[in-house]
Amino acid sequence: MKIIKYPAEPEWKKLQERFELDVTTLFDTVKQILEDVRTAGDTAVLRYGGQFDKVVVEHLKVSQEEIEEAESLLSEDLKEAIRVAQANIEKFHASQCMTEKKVETIPGVTCWQKAVAIEKVGLYIPGGTAPLFSTVLMLAVPARIAGCREILLCTPPNAEGKVHPAILYAAKVAGVNQIFKVGGVQAIASMAYGTETIPKVYKIFGPGNQYVTTAKQIVSLKDVAIDMPAGPSEVEIIADETANPAFIAWDFLSQAEHGADSQSILLTTSEDLANRVIEEIEKQVQLLPRRELTSRSLLNSRIIILRNNDEIISFTNQYAPEHLIINARYYEIIAGQVINAGSVFLGAYTPESAGDYASGTNHTLPTKGYARMYSGVNLDSFIKKITFQEITKDGLRTLGPTIEVMAANEQLDAHKNAVTVRLTDLNNV
C-alpha cells in the first residue's frame, strides 16, 4: 500500500475509484434463478439451495424449537451484548418517530401527513465468511418500531442445514416474525414473488454479494422496493498529527477485513503520521486470523497526504464515504463542513466499530458514493407517508379560482370543472 503525496485536484477522481466488478456478466444467471423461483416456488428454492449452499433442508422455515435451541447454545456474554445493542438501536430509532401536524395553508384549507408502516418487509442476512447477527438488529429493530406487520428474514443455512444461533437469537430479540433457511438470489426471488412457504414482501433490505445485489436491482424494477443500491464496504479516516497511529491502523484494518473488495482511505496533512500508520498496519495485519483476505483489501486502499484541511474537506465531499472517521484536534469544525457521508464518527475514542454494533446508529449505509443522494437505513426506510387534506366551503371559495386558472392553462378542463361545479353549487345555496 502506497502513500500518495499532494495529488493535484484533477488526480482525485482516479484516487476516489472503488473496486468494482462488471455485474452485467451475472445478469443471465441471476435472471434465470429469479424466473425459476417465480414459476416453480419452493421446488426451485430447494434445488438452488442444494446447488449453491450444498445442503437441502427438510423445512425452509425455522421452527420455534430451533430458535429455543439457538438461545441455549450462546454464551451469556454474547446474549447480553446483543440485548444491550438492541436497546441502544431501539432508543435511537424510536427518537425518529414523526409527529403528525396539521397545517392550514390558507383559511379553510388544511393539509397533513400521516406515517404508515410498510406492511410486509423482508430482511436478507448473508452467510458468507461471518454471521452478521448485528445486521439483524439494524434492520429488524426499526422495522418493529415502525409497526411493520410482517417482518421476514432469509439467511442461508450451514452444511448441517442450520442457521447460526446468534442470528436466530438476534432475530428473536429484535422481533422478527418468520425466519427461512434460504440464501443467495433464490432468497431475494422468494421475498419478491412469494412461494408456497415464503410470503411475498413489499420491500427488501440487507447486504449481500454481487449476485444478491444484482438480484435486488432486477426485482426492484417492477416487483418490490429495496433499501438502496449497495457495493463493497468502505471507510475514510481524516487524521492529523495529534492522532494515535495505532488507533487509525486498527480502524483501517477493521474495514479492510469485511472483504477483499472493501476499501480504506486515510487523508492527512502529516507525512510523519502517514509513515507511522503504515508501520502499524504492517505490524497489526499479521495478528488477524483473516489476514489474507484483509491484505487483499489493502490493495484497494490508500493513504493520501493533502496540503490543508480545505483540500481534505473537498476530497471527502467528492468521495462521499460510507463511513467517515474524523480523528483530529478540531474534529467539530471539520465535521460541520461534511455534506456527503453515510455515518460520521467524531474524535479519537469513537471507532467505526461502535456504529457497526452497538452505539445505536444504523450500519446499513450507502456505499460507492451514493451518500451524495441516499441516507442510511433509518425509521423512515420502513415507513410510507400519506398526505391528507380537507377543504371547507369557505376554503374552496378562496382557493377555487386559483385552481381553475391553473387547470385551464394546462388545458385540463375536467380538472377545472371539478372545481367550477362545486363553486356553482355553493353560489346557489
C-alpha positions as CSV (number, residue, x, y, z in Angstrom):
1,M,0.0,0.0,0.0
2,K,1.5,3.3,-1.1
3,I,1.4,6.8,0.3
4,I,0.2,9.3,-2.3
5,K,1.7,12.8,-1.6
6,Y,0.0,16.0,-2.6
7,P,-2.0,14.9,-5.6
8,A,-3.4,17.7,-7.7
9,E,-7.2,18.0,-7.8
10,P,-7.5,16.6,-11.4
11,E,-5.9,13.4,-10.0
12,W,-8.5,13.0,-7.2
13,K,-11.1,11.3,-9.3
14,K,-8.8,8.4,-10.0
15,L,-7.9,8.1,-6.3
16,Q,-11.6,8.0,-5.4
17,E,-12.4,5.0,-7.6
18,R,-13.8,1.9,-5.8
19,F,-13.1,-1.7,-6.6
20,E,-15.9,-2.7,-9.0
21,L,-17.0,-5.9,-10.7
22,D,-18.7,-6.0,-14.0
23,V,-22.1,-7.4,-12.8
24,T,-23.6,-7.4,-16.3
25,T,-22.0,-10.8,-16.8
26,L,-24.2,-12.1,-14.0
27,F,-27.5,-10.9,-15.4
28,D,-28.4,-14.0,-17.3
29,T,-27.6,-16.3,-14.4
30,V,-29.5,-14.1,-11.9
31,K,-32.5,-13.7,-14.2
32,Q,-32.8,-17.4,-14.7
33,I,-32.8,-18.1,-11.0
34,L,-35.3,-15.4,-10.4
35,E,-37.6,-16.7,-13.1
36,D,-37.3,-20.3,-11.8
37,V,-38.3,-19.3,-8.3
38,R,-41.1,-17.1,-9.6
39,T,-42.6,-20.1,-11.6
40,A,-41.6,-23.1,-9.5
41,G,-41.6,-21.7,-6.0
42,D,-40.3,-23.9,-3.2
43,T,-39.1,-26.6,-5.6
44,A,-36.7,-24.2,-7.2
45,V,-35.6,-22.7,-3.9
46,L,-34.7,-26.1,-2.6
47,R,-32.9,-27.1,-5.8
48,Y,-30.8,-24.0,-5.8
49,G,-30.1,-24.4,-2.1
50,G,-28.6,-27.8,-2.8
51,Q,-26.6,-26.4,-5.7
52,F,-25.2,-23.3,-4.0
53,D,-25.4,-23.9,-0.3
54,K,-24.6,-27.6,-0.7
55,V,-27.5,-28.6,1.6
56,V,-31.1,-29.5,1.0
57,V,-33.1,-28.6,4.1
58,E,-36.2,-30.6,5.1
59,H,-38.2,-27.5,6.0
60,L,-37.5,-24.0,4.7
61,K,-39.0,-22.3,7.8
62,V,-37.0,-22.2,11.0
63,S,-39.0,-23.8,13.8
64,Q,-39.6,-22.5,17.3
65,E,-37.6,-25.4,18.7
66,E,-34.6,-24.3,16.6
67,I,-34.9,-20.8,17.9
68,E,-35.0,-22.0,21.5
69,E,-32.1,-24.4,20.9
70,A,-30.1,-21.5,19.5
71,E,-30.5,-19.4,22.6
72,S,-29.2,-22.3,24.7
73,L,-26.0,-22.5,22.5
74,L,-24.9,-18.9,23.0
75,S,-22.8,-17.6,25.9
76,E,-24.4,-15.3,28.4
77,D,-21.8,-12.6,27.4
78,L,-22.9,-12.7,23.8
79,K,-26.6,-12.7,24.6
80,E,-26.1,-9.7,27.0
81,A,-24.1,-7.9,24.3
82,I,-26.9,-8.4,21.8
83,R,-29.5,-7.2,24.2
84,V,-27.5,-4.0,25.0
85,A,-27.0,-3.3,21.3
86,Q,-30.7,-3.9,20.7
87,A,-31.7,-1.5,23.4
88,N,-29.4,1.3,22.0
89,I,-30.6,0.8,18.5
90,E,-34.2,0.9,19.6
91,K,-33.7,4.1,21.6
92,F,-32.0,5.9,18.7
93,H,-34.5,4.8,16.1
94,A,-37.5,5.4,18.3
95,S,-36.4,9.0,18.6
96,Q,-37.1,9.4,14.8
97,C,-40.8,8.9,15.1
98,M,-42.8,11.6,13.3
99,T,-45.4,13.7,15.0
100,E,-48.5,14.3,12.9
101,K,-49.0,18.0,12.4
102,K,-51.9,19.7,10.6
103,V,-51.1,22.8,8.6
104,E,-53.7,25.4,7.5
105,T,-52.1,26.6,4.2
106,I,-54.8,29.3,3.8
107,P,-58.0,29.7,5.8
108,G,-60.3,26.7,5.2
109,V,-57.6,24.6,3.6
110,T,-56.0,22.1,6.0
111,C,-53.2,19.6,5.0
112,W,-51.3,17.0,7.0
113,Q,-49.2,13.9,6.6
114,K,-49.5,10.5,8.2
115,A,-46.7,8.0,8.6
116,V,-47.8,4.4,7.9
117,A,-45.6,1.3,8.2
118,I,-44.9,-0.8,5.2
119,E,-46.9,-3.9,6.0
120,K,-44.5,-6.6,4.8
121,V,-40.7,-6.3,4.8
122,G,-38.0,-8.9,4.0
123,L,-34.6,-8.9,5.5
124,Y,-31.7,-10.7,3.9
125,I,-28.8,-11.7,6.1
126,P,-25.8,-13.2,4.3
127,G,-24.0,-16.3,5.4
128,G,-20.6,-15.6,3.8
129,T,-17.5,-15.5,6.0
130,A,-19.1,-14.2,9.2
131,P,-22.5,-14.5,10.8
132,L,-23.9,-10.9,10.6
133,F,-26.2,-11.1,13.5
134,S,-25.6,-7.3,14.1
135,T,-27.4,-6.6,10.8
136,V,-30.4,-8.5,12.0
137,L,-30.7,-5.9,14.8
138,M,-30.1,-3.0,12.5
139,L,-32.9,-4.0,10.2
140,A,-35.5,-5.7,12.4
141,V,-35.5,-3.2,15.3
142,P,-36.5,-0.2,13.2
143,A,-39.0,-2.3,11.3
144,R,-40.7,-3.3,14.5
145,I,-40.7,0.3,15.8
146,A,-42.2,1.4,12.6
147,G,-45.0,-1.1,13.0
148,C,-44.4,-3.4,10.1
149,R,-47.0,-6.2,10.4
150,E,-44.8,-8.9,8.9
151,I,-41.0,-9.0,9.3
152,L,-39.4,-11.9,7.4
153,L,-35.8,-12.9,7.4
154,C,-34.0,-15.1,4.9
155,T,-30.4,-16.4,5.6
156,P,-28.5,-19.4,4.1
157,P,-28.1,-22.5,6.3
158,N,-24.8,-24.1,7.1
159,A,-23.7,-27.6,5.8
160,E,-25.9,-29.2,8.6
161,G,-29.0,-27.3,7.4
162,K,-28.9,-25.0,10.5
163,V,-28.8,-21.2,10.9
164,H,-26.1,-19.7,13.1
165,P,-27.6,-19.4,16.6
166,A,-26.5,-15.8,17.1
167,I,-28.6,-14.8,14.0
168,L,-31.6,-16.7,15.4
169,Y,-31.3,-15.1,18.9
170,A,-30.9,-11.6,17.5
171,A,-34.0,-12.2,15.3
172,K,-35.9,-13.3,18.4
173,V,-34.8,-10.2,20.4
174,A,-35.4,-7.8,17.6
175,G,-38.9,-9.0,16.8
176,V,-38.7,-11.0,13.5
177,N,-41.9,-12.9,12.7
178,Q,-40.7,-15.6,10.4
179,I,-37.2,-17.0,9.5
180,F,-36.3,-19.0,6.5
181,K,-33.3,-21.1,5.5
182,V,-32.7,-19.6,2.1
183,G,-29.7,-17.8,0.7
184,G,-28.5,-16.0,-2.4
185,V,-30.6,-15.0,-5.4
186,Q,-33.2,-17.6,-4.5
187,A,-33.9,-15.7,-1.2
188,I,-34.4,-12.4,-3.0
189,A,-36.7,-14.1,-5.5
190,S,-38.7,-15.8,-2.7
191,M,-39.3,-12.5,-1.0
192,A,-40.0,-10.6,-4.2
193,Y,-42.5,-13.1,-5.7
194,G,-43.6,-15.3,-2.8
195,T,-43.6,-19.1,-2.8
196,E,-45.8,-21.8,-1.2
197,T,-43.8,-21.3,2.1
198,I,-42.3,-17.8,1.9
199,P,-44.7,-14.8,1.7
200,K,-44.1,-12.0,-0.8
201,V,-43.0,-8.7,0.8
202,Y,-43.2,-5.1,-0.3
203,K,-39.6,-4.0,0.4
204,I,-36.4,-6.0,0.8
205,F,-33.4,-4.9,3.0
206,G,-30.0,-6.2,3.6
207,P,-26.5,-6.7,2.2
208,G,-25.1,-9.5,0.0
209,N,-22.6,-10.5,-2.6
210,Q,-22.7,-9.3,-6.2
211,Y,-25.3,-11.9,-7.1
212,V,-27.6,-10.8,-4.3
213,T,-27.1,-7.1,-5.2
214,T,-27.8,-7.8,-8.9
215,A,-31.0,-9.7,-7.9
216,K,-32.2,-6.9,-5.7
217,Q,-31.7,-4.4,-8.5
218,I,-33.6,-6.5,-11.0
219,V,-36.6,-7.2,-8.8
220,S,-36.8,-3.6,-7.8
221,L,-37.6,-2.6,-11.4
222,K,-41.2,-3.7,-11.1
223,D,-41.9,-6.2,-8.3
224,V,-40.7,-4.8,-5.0
225,A,-38.8,-1.9,-3.4
226,I,-35.3,-2.2,-2.0
227,D,-33.4,-0.3,0.7
228,M,-30.7,1.2,-1.5
229,P,-28.0,0.4,-4.1
230,A,-25.2,-1.4,-2.5
231,G,-21.5,-2.1,-3.0
232,P,-18.4,-3.1,-1.0
233,S,-18.0,-1.5,2.4
234,E,-15.6,1.4,2.8
235,V,-14.2,3.9,5.4
236,E,-12.4,7.2,5.1
237,I,-10.3,8.5,8.0
238,I,-9.3,12.1,8.4
239,A,-6.5,12.4,10.9
240,D,-3.9,15.0,11.9
241,E,-0.6,14.9,13.8
242,T,-2.4,14.5,17.2
243,A,-3.9,11.2,16.2
244,N,-2.7,7.9,17.7
245,P,-1.4,5.9,14.6
246,A,-2.4,2.6,16.3
247,F,-6.0,3.8,16.6
248,I,-6.0,4.7,12.9
249,A,-4.4,1.4,11.8
250,W,-7.0,-0.7,13.6
251,D,-9.8,1.4,12.1
252,F,-8.2,0.9,8.7
253,L,-8.0,-2.8,9.2
254,S,-11.4,-3.2,10.8
255,Q,-12.9,-2.0,7.5
256,A,-10.5,-4.0,5.3
257,E,-11.4,-7.3,7.0
258,H,-15.0,-7.1,5.7
259,G,-14.0,-8.4,2.4
260,A,-11.3,-8.4,-0.3
261,D,-13.3,-5.7,-2.2
262,S,-13.5,-3.4,0.8
263,Q,-11.7,-0.1,0.8
264,S,-10.0,2.1,3.5
265,I,-8.7,5.6,2.8
266,L,-6.7,7.9,5.1
267,L,-6.5,11.6,4.4
268,T,-3.9,13.6,6.4
269,T,-1.7,16.6,6.1
270,S,1.1,14.9,8.2
271,E,3.7,12.9,6.4
272,D,5.0,11.6,9.7
273,L,1.6,10.3,10.7
274,A,1.2,8.6,7.4
275,N,4.5,6.8,7.8
276,R,3.7,5.7,11.3
277,V,0.3,4.4,10.3
278,I,1.9,2.3,7.5
279,E,4.2,0.8,10.1
280,E,1.3,0.0,12.4
281,I,-0.8,-1.6,9.7
282,E,2.1,-3.8,8.6
283,K,2.5,-5.0,12.2
284,Q,-1.1,-5.4,13.1
285,V,-2.3,-7.2,10.0
286,Q,-0.1,-10.1,11.0
287,L,-2.2,-10.6,14.1
288,L,-5.5,-11.1,12.3
289,P,-7.0,-14.5,11.6
290,R,-8.4,-13.0,8.4
291,R,-5.1,-11.5,7.4
292,E,-5.1,-13.0,3.8
293,L,-8.5,-11.5,3.0
294,T,-7.6,-8.3,4.7
295,S,-4.3,-8.0,2.8
296,R,-6.2,-8.3,-0.5
297,S,-8.5,-5.5,0.6
298,L,-5.5,-3.3,1.4
299,L,-4.6,-3.4,-2.3
300,N,-7.8,-1.3,-2.9
301,S,-6.8,1.1,-0.1
302,R,-4.6,4.1,0.1
303,I,-3.1,6.8,2.3
304,I,-3.2,10.3,0.8
305,I,-1.4,13.4,2.0
306,L,-3.1,16.7,1.1
307,R,-1.9,20.2,1.6
308,N,-4.6,21.5,4.1
309,N,-8.0,20.9,5.6
310,D,-9.8,22.7,2.8
311,E,-8.4,20.1,0.4
312,I,-9.4,17.3,2.8
313,I,-13.0,18.6,3.1
314,S,-13.3,19.0,-0.7
315,F,-11.9,15.5,-1.4
316,T,-14.2,14.0,1.3
317,N,-17.4,15.5,-0.1
318,Q,-16.5,14.3,-3.6
319,Y,-15.7,10.8,-2.4
320,A,-18.9,10.6,-0.2
321,P,-17.7,7.8,2.1
322,E,-20.0,5.2,3.7
323,H,-18.2,5.6,7.0
324,L,-16.1,8.7,7.9
325,I,-13.9,8.9,11.0
326,I,-12.6,12.3,12.0
327,N,-9.7,11.8,14.4
328,A,-8.2,15.3,14.6
329,R,-7.8,18.1,17.1
330,Y,-10.6,20.3,15.6
331,Y,-12.9,17.5,14.5
332,E,-16.1,19.5,15.2
333,I,-15.1,22.2,12.7
334,I,-14.2,19.6,10.1
335,A,-17.5,17.7,10.7
336,G,-19.5,20.9,10.3
337,Q,-18.3,21.1,6.7
338,V,-19.2,17.5,5.7
339,I,-22.2,17.2,3.4
340,N,-21.7,13.8,1.8
341,A,-21.2,10.8,4.1
342,G,-23.2,7.8,5.3
343,S,-22.2,7.9,9.0
344,V,-19.6,10.1,10.8
345,F,-17.5,9.1,13.8
346,L,-16.0,12.0,15.8
347,G,-12.9,12.1,18.0
348,A,-10.2,9.7,19.0
349,Y,-12.4,7.4,21.0
350,T,-15.2,6.9,18.5
351,P,-14.2,3.9,16.4
352,E,-16.4,2.9,13.4
353,S,-16.9,-0.5,15.2
354,A,-19.2,1.3,17.6
355,G,-21.7,2.2,14.8
356,D,-21.3,-1.3,13.3
357,Y,-22.5,-2.9,16.5
358,A,-23.9,-1.1,19.5
359,S,-23.9,2.7,19.8
360,G,-27.4,3.0,18.3
361,T,-27.0,4.4,14.8
362,N,-27.7,2.1,11.8
363,H,-24.8,0.4,10.0
364,T,-26.8,-0.2,6.7
365,L,-25.3,2.7,4.8
366,P,-24.9,4.0,1.2
367,T,-21.6,2.9,-0.5
368,K,-19.9,3.7,-3.8
369,G,-20.6,7.4,-3.5
370,Y,-24.3,7.0,-3.1
371,A,-24.1,9.1,0.1
372,R,-24.4,12.1,-2.2
373,M,-28.1,11.3,-2.6
374,Y,-29.1,8.5,-0.2
375,S,-29.4,8.2,3.5
376,G,-28.6,5.2,5.5
377,V,-31.4,2.9,6.8
378,N,-33.5,4.7,9.4
379,L,-37.0,4.6,10.7
380,D,-38.3,6.3,7.6
381,S,-37.0,3.4,5.5
382,F,-39.8,1.2,6.9
383,I,-42.5,3.9,6.5
384,K,-44.5,5.4,3.8
385,K,-46.2,8.8,4.2
386,I,-49.7,9.6,3.1
387,T,-50.9,13.1,2.7
388,F,-54.4,14.2,3.7
389,Q,-56.3,17.4,3.0
390,E,-59.7,18.8,3.9
391,I,-61.2,22.0,2.4
392,T,-64.2,23.8,3.9
393,K,-66.8,25.7,1.8
394,D,-65.1,29.0,2.5
395,G,-61.7,27.4,1.8
396,L,-62.9,26.3,-1.7
397,R,-64.4,29.8,-2.3
398,T,-60.9,31.2,-1.6
399,L,-58.7,28.7,-3.4
400,G,-61.1,27.5,-6.1
401,P,-60.4,30.4,-8.6
402,T,-56.6,29.7,-8.4
403,I,-57.2,26.0,-9.2
404,E,-59.5,27.0,-12.1
405,V,-56.9,29.3,-13.7
406,M,-54.1,26.8,-13.4
407,A,-56.1,23.9,-14.8
408,A,-57.5,26.0,-17.7
409,N,-53.9,27.0,-18.6
410,E,-52.8,23.4,-18.6
411,Q,-55.8,22.6,-20.9
412,L,-57.2,20.1,-18.4
413,D,-60.8,21.1,-18.4
414,A,-62.1,18.2,-16.3
415,H,-59.8,19.4,-13.5
416,K,-61.2,22.9,-13.8
417,N,-64.8,21.8,-14.0
418,A,-64.4,19.6,-10.8
419,V,-63.9,22.9,-9.0
420,T,-66.3,25.0,-11.0
421,V,-69.3,22.7,-10.3
422,R,-68.7,23.0,-6.6
423,L,-68.3,26.7,-6.7
424,T,-71.6,26.9,-8.6
425,D,-73.3,24.7,-6.1
426,L,-72.0,26.9,-3.3
427,N,-73.2,30.1,-5.0
428,N,-76.7,28.6,-5.4
429,V,-77.1,27.9,-1.7
